[in-house]
Amino acid sequence: MRMYKKLFIPGPTHVRDSILQAQAIPMIGHRTPEYAELQKAVTAKLQKTLYTNQRVFLFASTSTGIMEGAVRQSSTSKVLNTICGEFSNRWHEITVSNGLHCDTVEVPLGQAITPDLVDRALAGGAYDAVTVVMNETSTGVMSPVAEIAALVRNKYPEVLLLVDAVSCMAGVKIEFDTWGLDVCLAGVQKCFALPPGLSVCAVSERAMERSRQVKVKGHYFDFVVNDEYYQRNQTPATPAISLIQALNVQMDTILAEGLENRWARHIEMADCVRDWARTYFRLFSDERYLSHTVTNVENVRGIDFGLLSAELAKRGAMISNGYGRLKNKCFRIAHMGDLHLDDVRWLLDQINDILNLS
Ligand SMILES: Cc1ncc(COP(=O)(O)O)c(C=O)c1O
């Protein structure tokens, strides 16, 4: 039997055996009452996790698909893309490649998108949508989306706030309704700790209304088309039934853990990795906005990441190199999903042992 490495990478994350098994139950037809019951059940659990009473759509797609679908149906004038790393930049590239009018506001790697920055940018143009990556996986920065949302809702009521919560949804608290978000999307292979291929997207009534006004927006992710089916607990196209079955089981575990406990567990793991990084390396990103799910460690010791990785593999673990421009300058340790403090402590002990740190 092949030995599988425990994944401390920011997706896909470690998937428990019981969740893998939950995919392997007999197939059901997606136009049956059994499927509708399944979707209804899982949706209610997702709504609890996102503190929302609004729609939560499921797509057989990774997050990139919804990033594209969401931006296409959210603007009739101009989009503001905020950029603080590779994934937020990708949302800008997606916006451009769909022919939408857009501008960017960008901060250096390691910095966060702040309400002030968004305010200054929105004041300068006739925007009707803004994109924000809440947890920039490439830099380990978590931008203060609650505060950004407060600004947008109070000062720019016509602007839709589209949030990529890909690497933090189900790992940190996101109060979709109270904060006043319009779109909040994520794939299940990160903090939900499932295999990839399914994405979740909460959509506000405001975003639905905007979608109704947009004429050319594609079909697959069209919220209006999806809503027709959502109302009867179905999806327009064939859903990823096995993954949804597994998600339904995983949501029970998440809710049984207790949402506040889950958020606290992620912070506890993050604190542990940060302390270690401060002791032996350096944290790359702004201390005020560190991610609770992935830590970007600056490689101030000039270690050979390839060698560290190879040694960790022998011991059954995997971490990530720095992303894009930060490759080899940083390395990333993810602490999300079904990992616990003991897993993280074990990993750090392994690294200390391999690198002779004490
Ligand atoms: C913040 C963020 N956004 C978007 C994506 C793209 O997700 P996917 O490759 O699952 O489409 C990722 C992937 O790591 C991500 O971390």
The ligand as a Tripos MOL2 file, in Angstrom:
@<TRIPOS>MOLECULE
LIG
   16    16     1     0     0
SMALL
NO_CHARGES

@<TRIPOS>ATOM
      1 C1         -7.1840   32.5090   -2.9180 C.3       1 LIG1
      2 C2         -7.3790   31.5810   -4.0530 C.ar      1 LIG1
      3 N1         -8.1950   31.9080   -5.0530 N.ar      1 LIG1
      4 C3         -8.4170   31.1070   -6.0990 C.ar      1 LIG1
      5 C4         -7.7700   29.8860   -6.2190 C.ar      1 LIG1
      6 C5         -8.0350   29.0070   -7.3980 C.3       1 LIG1
      7 O1         -8.6660   27.8440   -6.9730 O.3       1 LIG1
      8 P1         -8.8500   26.5890   -7.9730 P.3       1 LIG1
      9 O2         -7.4920   26.2430   -8.4940 O.co2     1 LIG1
     10 O3         -9.4040   25.5360   -7.0760 O.co2     1 LIG1
     11 O4         -9.7830   27.0220   -9.0420 O.co2     1 LIG1
     12 C6         -6.8820   29.4930   -5.2200 C.ar      1 LIG1
     13 C7         -6.1600   28.2240   -5.3090 C.2       1 LIG1
     14 O5         -5.2960   27.9030   -4.5370 O.2       1 LIG1
     15 C8         -6.6990   30.3590   -4.1100 C.ar      1 LIG1
     16 O6         -5.8750   30.0140   -3.1150 O.3       1 LIG1
@<TRIPOS>BOND
     1     1     2 1
     2     2     3 ar
     3     2    15 ar
     4     3     4 ar
     5     4     5 ar
     6     5     6 1
     7     5    12 ar
     8     6     7 1
     9     7     8 1
    10     8     9 2
    11     8    10 1
    12     8    11 1
    13    12    13 1
    14    12    15 ar
    15    13    14 2
    16    15    16 1
@<TRIPOS>SUBSTRUCTURE
     1 LIG1         1 GROUP 0 **** ****
